């Protein structure tokens, strides 16, 4: 409620005193930076606990492979939907580019491209701890997986280390809960600055692509993801989104899905999905499951080409967008990543269209809201689906949590007493009575 009030107040200040509102931008930036500070330790603890406590390395590989396969399929579906809607709307027709927009496009394109080799080498950190100090999600993921597999191989001698990391995880989540108290301040500063910078004039001529993009994202989430979630897991998309309501509000106010990543990990575990599935699917999804970004890149490319009076042929659309969806993997979580990826893709395929990126700069912040919300919803659904496919979900608990009978602990963000998913028949045969990452403490 405090965040909602802060957002409304920020909009009022943005219209009433634009000059003052723009100066409030550091409040929003500071809050997002506080959240980002916690992402690496949370991902590290979650993945090490998840992987390290699974007896069979093959189970981790199965979860990761299934998740990546699902991500690629859904990215393709999102691209296809964006292509269809973009071609139907022809959103950029009739617009004329200005010199200011042309300069903005050139600025975004400079240094935006990154080769596949650079991306792959960038996953390897300089040192074992640099992934934490530099805040690189994929680097942290690699280090955590290596540590998890090493602890797995150590067997019983690695259990004290796992217990220690479990205590560190509680500490990290408690710090995060403290940071969340300043969420209204961050939301107020972020929204006030955006409204103060753009006002209403910048939105009028670009309303078609904004409304079209928001509607496309809604169709993707409620119809495509909703149908998949109902068929596979038997869960209502409305109930899941309602359960994640606070996280969506946080994303809406900060325009960054990363700000809700730590809470998504905590909430999906509370929902009844096992630690290994949450620990692998959520962080990986933040880099590889960018459904909202895929739709954005498709529609924005068509918009720019139409606005420049040089529409893309179907073959050009497909080749350009396949390139973009690969390039976007390395830009996940970076502020303005969607815009930079769009500019970089146009620069490498159709350099004459780069100037048109400036047309989108004015509304990119508003479009990034829908991008982030769609990406977040896609990752929440993916976690539940992968958990269902791998039989790592306590379905009875999912029903209880979504019905509101087992509330989430907002004070600690850690659920010490959550029942674990029932072990699979294979696990029982191997003597794995304890569910992954949910071992009962020894009785003294």
C-alpha positions in Angstrom: 0.0 0.0 0.0 2.9 2.3 0.8 4.4 1.7 -2.7 1.1 2.4 -4.4 0.8 5.7 -2.5 4.4 6.6 -3.4 3.8 5.9 -7.1 0.7 8.1 -7.1 2.6 10.9 -5.3 5.5 10.5 -7.7 3.2 11.0 -10.7 1.6 14.1 -9.1 5.1 15.6 -8.4 6.2 14.7 -11.9 3.4 16.8 -13.5 3.4 19.6 -10.9 7.1 20.2 -10.7 9.0 18.4 -13.5 12.3 20.1 -12.7 12.2 19.0 -9.1 11.0 15.5 -10.1 13.9 14.8 -12.4 16.3 15.6 -9.6 14.6 12.7 -7.6 15.9 10.1 -10.0 18.8 9.0 -7.6 16.2 7.7 -5.1 15.0 5.1 -7.6 18.5 4.3 -8.8 19.8 3.9 -5.2 17.0 1.5 -4.3 17.5 -0.7 -7.4 21.3 -0.8 -6.6 20.5 -1.9 -3.0 18.5 -4.8 -4.4 21.2 -5.7 -7.0 23.7 -5.8 -4.2 21.8 -8.8 -2.8 21.3 -10.8 -6.0 24.7 -12.5 -6.2 24.8 -13.8 -2.6 21.2 -15.0 -2.9 21.8 -16.8 -6.2 25.0 -18.4 -4.8 23.4 -19.6 -1.6 20.3 -20.9 -3.3 22.1 -22.8 -6.0 24.8 -24.3 -3.8 22.2 -25.5 -1.3 20.0 -26.9 -4.1 22.8 -28.6 -6.1 24.9 -29.6 -3.1 22.1 -31.5 -1.4 21.1 -33.6 -4.4 22.7 -37.0 -4.4 22.7 -37.4 -8.2 24.3 -34.9 -10.5 22.2 -36.2 -13.3 19.1 -34.7 -11.7 20.6 -31.2 -11.8 21.5 -31.7 -15.4 18.0 -32.9 -16.2 16.4 -29.8 -14.6 18.8 -27.5 -16.4 18.4 -29.1 -19.8 14.6 -29.1 -19.5 14.6 -25.5 -18.4 16.8 -24.3 -21.3 14.8 -26.3 -23.9 11.6 -24.7 -22.6 13.2 -21.2 -22.6 14.1 -21.6 -26.3 10.6 -22.8 -27.3 8.9 -20.0 -25.4 11.2 -17.3 -26.8 10.4 -18.5 -30.3 6.6 -18.3 -29.5 7.0 -14.8 -28.1 8.9 -13.7 -31.2 6.2 -15.2 -33.5 3.4 -13.4 -31.6 5.3 -10.1 -31.7 5.9 -10.5 -35.5 2.2 -11.2 -36.2 0.9 -8.2 -34.1 3.6 -5.9 -35.4 2.7 -6.6 -39.0 -1.0 -6.2 -38.3 -0.6 -2.9 -36.5 2.1 -1.3 -38.7 2.8 1.0 -35.7 5.4 3.3 -37.2 3.6 4.3 -40.4 3.2 8.1 -40.8 5.8 9.1 -38.2 8.7 11.4 -39.2 12.1 11.3 -37.5 13.6 14.4 -36.0 17.3 15.3 -35.7 17.1 14.9 -31.9 15.7 11.4 -32.3 18.4 10.6 -34.9 21.2 11.6 -32.4 19.6 9.5 -29.7 19.5 6.5 -32.0 23.2 6.8 -32.8 24.1 7.1 -29.1 22.3 3.9 -28.3 24.0 2.0 -31.1 27.5 2.9 -30.1 29.1 -0.1 -28.5 25.8 -2.1 -28.2 26.9 -5.1 -30.2 28.6 -8.1 -28.5 29.8 -11.2 -30.3 28.8 -14.7 -29.2 32.4 -15.5 -28.3 32.6 -12.4 -26.1 29.4 -13.4 -24.4 30.6 -17.0 -23.7 34.0 -15.8 -22.4 32.1 -13.2 -20.3 30.4 -16.0 -18.3 33.8 -17.0 -16.8 34.8 -14.6 -13.9 38.3 -13.2 -13.6 38.6 -14.7 -10.1 36.5 -16.9 -7.9 35.1 -13.9 -6.0 34.9 -11.3 -8.8 31.5 -12.6 -9.9 30.1 -11.3 -6.5 32.0 -8.0 -6.6 31.0 -7.2 -10.2 27.4 -8.4 -9.8 27.4 -10.6 -12.9 24.5 -13.1 -12.7 25.8 -15.7 -15.1 29.2 -15.6 -13.5 27.7 -16.1 -10.1 25.6 -19.0 -11.6 28.8 -20.7 -12.9 30.7 -20.4 -9.6 27.7 -21.6 -7.6 27.2 -24.7 -9.8 30.9 -25.6 -9.5 30.7 -25.2 -5.7 27.5 -27.2 -5.5 28.9 -30.1 -7.6 32.1 -30.0 -5.5 30.1 -30.3 -2.2 28.0 -33.0 -3.8 31.1 -35.0 -4.6 32.4 -34.5 -1.0 29.5 -36.4 0.4 29.1 -36.2 4.2 32.3 -34.2 4.7 30.6 -31.4 2.8 27.5 -31.2 5.0 29.0 -28.8 7.6 29.7 -26.4 4.7 26.1 -26.8 3.4 24.7 -26.0 6.9 27.0 -22.9 7.1 25.7 -21.7 3.7 22.2 -22.3 4.9 22.8 -19.9 7.8 24.3 -17.3 5.4 21.2 -17.6 3.2 19.0 -16.7 6.2 21.2 -13.7 7.0 21.1 -12.5 3.4 17.3 -12.8 3.2 17.0 -10.9 6.5 19.1 -8.1 5.1 16.9 -8.1 2.0 13.8 -7.8 4.2 15.3 -4.7 5.8 16.1 -3.1 2.4 12.4 -3.7 1.3 11.3 -1.1 3.9 12.7 1.7 1.6 10.8 0.4 -1.4 8.2 3.3 -1.3 11.1 5.9 -1.4 12.7 4.2 -4.4 9.3 3.9 -6.2 8.5 7.6 -5.6 11.9 8.8 -7.0 11.8 6.5 -10.0 8.2 7.4 -11.1 8.6 11.1 -10.4 11.7 11.3 -12.6 10.1 9.5 -15.5 7.0 11.6 -15.5 9.1 14.8 -15.1 11.3 13.9 -18.0 8.7 12.8 -20.5 5.4 14.4 -19.5 2.4 13.6 -21.8 3.5 15.0 -25.1 6.1 12.3 -25.7 3.4 9.6 -25.3 0.7 10.9 -27.7 2.3 10.1 -31.0 3.6 6.8 -29.7 0.4 5.5 -28.2 -0.2 2.9 -30.8 3.0 0.9 -30.2 2.7 1.3 -26.5 -0.9 0.0 -26.3 -0.2 -2.7 -28.9 2.9 -3.9 -26.9 1.0 -4.0 -23.6 -1.9 -5.9 -25.2 0.5 -8.3 -26.9 2.2 -9.0 -23.6 -1.2 -9.5 -21.8 -2.2 -12.0 -24.5 1.1 -13.9 -24.1 0.8 -14.1 -20.3 -2.9 -14.8 -19.9 -3.6 -17.0 -22.9 -0.3 -18.7 -23.9 1.3 -19.1 -20.5 -2.1 -19.4 -18.7 -3.2 -22.3 -20.9 0.2 -24.0 -20.5 0.1 -23.6 -16.7 -3.4 -25.0 -16.5 -2.8 -28.0 -18.7 0.6 -29.0 -17.3 0.4 -28.0 -13.6 -3.4 -27.6 -13.1 -2.8 -24.1 -11.7 -4.7 -20.9 -12.5 -2.5 -18.1 -13.9 -4.7 -15.6 -12.1 -4.0 -17.3 -8.7 -0.3 -17.4 -9.4 -0.1 -13.7 -10.4 -2.1 -12.7 -7.4 0.3 -14.6 -5.1 3.2 -12.6 -6.7 1.3 -9.3 -6.5 3.8 -7.5 -4.3 6.6 -8.5 -6.7 4.7 -7.1 -9.7 4.2 -3.8 -7.9 7.9 -3.6 -7.1 8.8 -4.2 -10.8 6.2 -1.7 -11.9 7.7 1.0 -9.7 11.4 0.3 -10.4 11.0 -0.9 -14.0 13.4 -3.7 -13.3 12.5 -7.4 -13.0 15.9 -7.9 -11.2 14.5 -6.0 -8.2 12.1 -8.9 -7.6 14.5 -11.8 -8.3 15.4 -12.6 -4.7 11.8 -12.5 -3.6 10.8 -14.8 -6.5 13.3 -17.4 -5.3 11.9 -17.2 -1.8 8.3 -17.3 -2.9 8.6 -20.2 -5.3 10.3 -22.3 -2.6 7.5 -21.3 -0.2 5.0 -22.3 -2.9 6.3 -25.9 -2.8 8.8 -26.1 -5.6 12.1 -27.9 -4.5 15.3 -25.9 -4.0 17.2 -27.5 -6.9 14.5 -26.6 -9.4 14.1 -23.0 -8.0 17.8 -22.5 -7.7 18.5 -23.5 -11.3 15.4 -22.3 -13.2 15.0 -18.8 -11.8 18.5 -17.4 -12.2 18.9 -19.2 -15.6 15.5 -17.8 -16.7 16.6 -14.3 -15.9 19.2 -14.6 -18.6 17.6 -17.0 -21.1 13.8 -16.7 -20.6 13.2 -13.1 -21.8 9.7 -13.4 -23.3 8.8 -9.8 -22.8 12.1 -8.7 -24.4 11.5 -11.0 -27.4 8.1 -9.4 -28.0 9.6 -5.9 -27.6 12.5 -6.5 -30.0 10.1 -7.8 -32.6 7.6 -5.0 -32.4 10.2 -2.2 -31.9 12.2 -3.4 -35.0 9.0 -3.3 -37.2 8.1 0.1 -35.7 11.5 1.6 -36.5 11.5 0.3 -40.0 8.0 1.6 -40.7 8.8 5.0 -39.2 11.9 5.3 -41.4 9.8 4.4 -44.5 11.8 1.3 -45.2 9.8 -1.7 -44.0 11.5 -5.1 -43.4 10.8 -8.0 -45.6 9.7 -11.3 -43.9 13.1 -12.8 -44.5 14.9 -9.8 -43.0 12.5 -9.8 -40.0 13.3 -13.4 -39.2 17.1 -13.2 -39.6 17.3 -9.9 -37.7 15.2 -11.2 -34.8 16.9 -14.5 -34.5 20.2 -12.5 -34.1 18.5 -10.2 -31.5 17.1 -12.9 -29.3 20.6 -14.5 -29.1 22.3 -11.1 -28.4 19.8 -10.3 -25.7 20.9 -13.2 -23.6 24.1 -11.3 -22.6 22.3 -8.1 -21.9 19.9 -9.5 -19.3 19.4 -7.3 -16.2 21.2 -4.3 -17.6 19.3 -1.0 -17.4 18.2 -0.1 -20.9 19.4 -3.5 -22.2 16.4 -3.9 -24.6 17.1 -0.6 -26.2 20.8 -1.3 -26.6 20.2 -4.7 -28.0 17.7 -3.2 -30.5 20.2 -0.7 -31.6 23.0 -3.2 -31.8 20.9 -5.6 -33.9 19.9 -2.9 -36.4 23.5 -1.7 -36.6 24.7 -5.1 -37.7 21.8 -5.9 -40.1 20.4 -2.7 -41.4 22.6 0.3 -40.3 20.4 2.8 -42.1 17.6 2.1 -39.6 19.7 2.8 -36.4 18.7 6.5 -36.4 15.1 5.4 -35.9 15.9 3.9 -32.5 15.7 7.5 -31.1 11.9 7.4 -31.7 11.6 4.8 -29.0 13.9 6.4 -26.4 11.2 8.6 -25.1 8.8 5.8 -24.2 11.3 3.0 -23.6 11.0 3.4 -19.9 7.2 2.8 -20.1 7.7 -0.2 -22.5 10.3 -1.6 -20.2 7.6 -1.9 -17.5 5.7 -4.4 -19.7 9.0 -6.1 -20.7 10.0 -6.7 -17.1 6.5 -7.8 -15.9 6.2 -10.3 -18.8 9.8 -11.6 -18.2 9.0 -12.1 -14.5 5.6 -13.8 -15.1 7.3 -16.1 -17.7 10.0 -17.1 -15.2 7.5 -17.8 -12.4 5.4 -20.0 -14.8 8.6 -21.7 -16.0 9.7 -22.6 -12.5 6.3 -24.3 -11.7 6.3 -26.1 -15.1 9.8 -27.5 -14.8 9.0 -28.5 -11.2 5.9 -30.3 -12.4 7.7 -32.1 -15.2 10.5 -33.3 -12.9 8.1 -34.2 -10.1 9.7 -31.8 -7.7 6.5 -29.9 -6.7 4.3 -30.5 -3.6 0.9 -30.0 -5.4 -1.1 -30.1 -2.1 1.1 -27.2 -0.8 0.7 -25.2 -4.0 -3.1 -25.4 -3.6 -2.9 -24.3 0.1 -0.5 -21.4 -0.6 -2.4 -20.1 -3.6 -5.7 -20.3 -1.6 -4.1 -18.0 1.0 -4.1 -20.6 3.8 -0.3 -20.7 4.2 0.9 -17.1 4.1 4.4 -16.1 3.1 6.6 -14.7 5.9 7.4 -11.1 4.8 9.6 -10.5 7.8 12.3 -13.1 7.1 11.6 -14.2 3.5 12.8 -17.6 4.6 10.4 -20.5 5.1 12.1 -22.9 7.5 9.1 -25.1 8.1 7.8 -25.6 4.6 7.1 -29.2 3.8 9.3 -30.6 1.0 8.0 -32.1 -2.2 7.4 -35.9 -2.1 10.5 -37.8 -3.3 10.3 -39.5 -6.7 10.2 -43.3 -6.8 13.8 -43.3 -8.1 14.9 -41.3 -5.1 13.1 -43.6 -2.7 14.8 -46.6 -4.3 18.2 -45.0 -3.9 17.5 -44.2 -0.2 17.0 -40.5 -0.8 14.2 -40.1 1.8 15.1 -36.5 2.3 13.9 -34.1 -0.4 16.5 -31.9 -2.0 17.7 -29.2 0.2 15.0 -29.8 2.9 16.8 -32.1 5.4 15.4 -32.4 8.9 17.9 -31.4 11.6 19.3 -34.4 13.5 17.5 -35.0 16.8 19.8 -34.8 19.8 
